[in-house]
Amino acid sequence: MAGSLGLVKAPDVYELRVYVGRDPSGRVKHRYERFTGNKRSAQRALAALAAEVDHARDVVEPDNIWARAPPRTPPSTHGS
C-alpha cells in the first residue's frame, strides 16, 4: 500500500497520507494523520498506518477477485 510523508511544521511534525480507495462516485480517498516525532519514527508510523488501512480494506472490500473465485476443475476427456 502506498503512502506519503510530508513535513508540516519544523521541528518534527509530519503528515502521514495513505490511499484508501475510491468512493462510489469515483473520487480518490486518502486517510490523513499527524505525527510528532523524528523522521524515522514517522516512517514507521506510516508503514503501520498503511498496513492497518490495507487490512481494513481487505476485510471490508477484497480487491483480489481470484481469492473469491471457485477452483477450476479440469475438463472431462472424451472417451469411455
GROMACS elastic network, one bead per residue, 0.5 to 0.9 nm:
[ bonds ]
;  ai    aj funct       b0    kb
    1    18     6  0.76198   500
    1    19     6  0.73326   500
    1    20     6  0.89043   500
    1    47     6  0.87205   500
    1    50     6  0.58710   500
    1    51     6  0.72535   500
    1    53     6  0.83485   500
    1    54     6  0.65081   500
    2    17     6  0.87420   500
    2    18     6  0.62654   500
    2    19     6  0.64106   500
    2    50     6  0.70845   500
    3    16     6  0.72752   500
    3    17     6  0.54247   500
    3    19     6  0.63804   500
    3    46     6  0.69912   500
    3    47     6  0.79912   500
    3    49     6  0.88069   500
    3    50     6  0.66919   500
    4    15     6  0.81214   500
    4    16     6  0.59826   500
    4    17     6  0.51660   500
    4    18     6  0.65715   500
    4    46     6  0.76315   500
    5    14     6  0.66058   500
    5    15     6  0.58065   500
    5    17     6  0.64871   500
    5    39     6  0.89858   500
    5    42     6  0.76820   500
    5    43     6  0.73099   500
    5    46     6  0.73147   500
    6    13     6  0.86157   500
    6    14     6  0.54551   500
    6    15     6  0.52145   500
    6    16     6  0.67691   500
    6    17     6  0.84209   500
    7    10     6  0.70617   500
    7    11     6  0.85200   500
    7    12     6  0.71577   500
    7    13     6  0.60510   500
    7    15     6  0.63572   500
    7    39     6  0.87729   500
    8    11     6  0.88120   500
    8    12     6  0.81118   500
    8    13     6  0.56014   500
    8    14     6  0.52215   500
    8    15     6  0.61518   500
    8    34     6  0.85743   500
    9    12     6  0.67139   500
    9    13     6  0.51880   500
    9    14     6  0.71014   500
   10    13     6  0.62398   500
   10    14     6  0.86845   500
   11    36     6  0.87204   500
   11    37     6  0.84514   500
   11    38     6  0.84116   500
   12    35     6  0.81111   500
   12    36     6  0.56904   500
   12    37     6  0.51801   500
   12    38     6  0.54307   500
   12    39     6  0.69696   500
   12    42     6  0.87877   500
   13    34     6  0.70043   500
   13    35     6  0.57418   500
   13    37     6  0.64875   500
   13    38     6  0.80528   500
   13    39     6  0.88212   500
   13    42     6  0.87711   500
   14    33     6  0.83748   500
   14    34     6  0.57374   500
   14    35     6  0.51073   500
   14    36     6  0.62923   500
   14    37     6  0.78673   500
   14    38     6  0.87085   500
   14    39     6  0.79143   500
   14    42     6  0.68909   500
   15    32     6  0.68319   500
   15    33     6  0.57759   500
   15    35     6  0.62297   500
   15    36     6  0.89108   500
   15    42     6  0.86548   500
   16    31     6  0.80351   500
   16    32     6  0.56040   500
   16    33     6  0.51298   500
   16    34     6  0.61066   500
   16    35     6  0.71283   500
   16    42     6  0.78147   500
   16    43     6  0.86380   500
   16    45     6  0.81232   500
   16    46     6  0.59570   500
   16    49     6  0.82828   500
   17    30     6  0.63934   500
   17    31     6  0.56585   500
   17    33     6  0.66797   500
   17    34     6  0.89548   500
   17    46     6  0.76851   500
   17    49     6  0.87377   500
   17    50     6  0.86318   500
   18    29     6  0.87558   500
   18    30     6  0.54287   500
   18    31     6  0.52787   500
   18    32     6  0.67200   500
   18    33     6  0.89435   500
   18    46     6  0.78658   500
   18    49     6  0.74162   500
   18    50     6  0.60058   500
   18    53     6  0.76964   500
   19    22     6  0.89002   500
   19    28     6  0.78408   500
   19    29     6  0.63148   500
   19    31     6  0.64981   500
   19    50     6  0.81067   500
   19    53     6  0.82554   500
   20    28     6  0.78131   500
   20    29     6  0.54879   500
   20    30     6  0.50619   500
   20    31     6  0.63842   500
   20    50     6  0.89229   500
   20    53     6  0.66680   500
   20    54     6  0.77950   500
   20    57     6  0.74991   500
   21    26     6  0.89696   500
   21    27     6  0.84160   500
   21    28     6  0.59705   500
   21    29     6  0.54239   500
   21    30     6  0.71811   500
   21    57     6  0.83703   500
   22    25     6  0.76670   500
   22    26     6  0.53147   500
   22    27     6  0.52998   500
   22    29     6  0.54960   500
   22    30     6  0.87819   500
   23    26     6  0.52947   500
   23    27     6  0.55452   500
   23    28     6  0.66895   500
   23    29     6  0.68001   500
   24    27     6  0.75690   500
   31    49     6  0.89897   500
   31    53     6  0.83760   500
   33    49     6  0.88667   500
   35    41     6  0.88648   500
   35    42     6  0.64369   500
   35    45     6  0.78866   500
   36    41     6  0.87773   500
   36    42     6  0.75558   500
   37    40     6  0.82793   500
   37    41     6  0.62719   500
   37    42     6  0.64929   500
   38    41     6  0.54723   500
   38    42     6  0.62726   500
   38    43     6  0.88400   500
   39    43     6  0.61961   500
   39    44     6  0.87020   500
   40    43     6  0.51391   500
   40    44     6  0.64318   500
   40    45     6  0.87258   500
   41    44     6  0.50560   500
   41    45     6  0.61560   500
   41    46     6  0.85729   500
   42    46     6  0.60824   500
   42    47     6  0.86348   500
   43    46     6  0.50075   500
   43    47     6  0.62873   500
   43    48     6  0.86878   500
   44    47     6  0.51008   500
   44    48     6  0.62538   500
   44    49     6  0.86057   500
   45    48     6  0.50337   500
   45    49     6  0.60517   500
   45    50     6  0.85220   500
   46    49     6  0.50262   500
   46    50     6  0.60485   500
   46    51     6  0.85403   500
   47    50     6  0.51130   500
   47    51     6  0.61839   500
   47    52     6  0.86095   500
   48    51     6  0.51181   500
   48    52     6  0.61525   500
   48    53     6  0.86760   500
   49    52     6  0.50245   500
   49    53     6  0.61505   500
   49    54     6  0.84605   500
   50    53     6  0.51831   500
   50    54     6  0.59818   500
   50    55     6  0.85087   500
   51    54     6  0.50238   500
   51    55     6  0.60405   500
   51    56     6  0.85542   500
   52    55     6  0.51954   500
   52    56     6  0.61833   500
   52    57     6  0.85468   500
   53    56     6  0.51234   500
   53    57     6  0.60305   500
   53    58     6  0.86141   500
   54    57     6  0.50849   500
   54    58     6  0.62207   500
   54    59     6  0.87222   500
   55    58     6  0.51705   500
   55    59     6  0.63031   500
   55    60     6  0.87265   500
   56    59     6  0.51953   500
   56    60     6  0.61754   500
   56    61     6  0.82441   500
   57    60     6  0.52597   500
   57    61     6  0.54741   500
   57    62     6  0.66479   500
   57    63     6  0.82926   500
   58    61     6  0.53985   500
   58    63     6  0.70191   500
   58    64     6  0.86217   500
   59    62     6  0.64516   500
   62    65     6  0.72823   500
   62    67     6  0.83183   500
   62    68     6  0.86522   500
   63    66     6  0.89020   500
   63    67     6  0.88339   500
   64    67     6  0.57469   500
   64    68     6  0.75585   500
   65    68     6  0.54419   500
   65    69     6  0.64088   500
   66    69     6  0.50395   500
   66    70     6  0.82892   500
   67    70     6  0.83452   500
   69    72     6  0.85828   500
   73    76     6  0.87150   500
   74    77     6  0.89328   500
   77    80     6  0.87536   500
